[in-house]
Amino acid sequence: MEDRLMTKGEVLKHLQITRGKFEELVKDEGLPCIRIGSYKRYVRLSHLNEWLDKKTLNLPSEVLETSTDEFEWKKIWG
């Protein structure tokens, strides 16, 4: 997979946020951002995905199915 730079505008569109919210995420929430010159801002796609993974709530946990029919009957009938 190509690890490309996304422009600030592309990130705004991708996350459906405003410019102000973008600046807030960079300043307060640690969104990784590359600044080139005074105004040009970019975000590396892999860094954005890693940052989003850290912000994800309620990740599904792996469930191991260990019960058998006999176990279920013992649970029901004692």
Sequence and secondary structure as in RCSB ss.txt:
>XXXX:A:sequence
MEDRLMTKGEVLKHLQITRGKFEELVKDEGLPCIRIGSYKRYVRLSHLNEWLDKKTLNLPSEVLETSTDEFEWKK
IWG
>XXXX:A:secstr
    EEEHHHHHHHHT  HHHHHHHHHHS    EEETTTEEEEEHHHHHHHHHHH  S          HHHHHHH
HH 
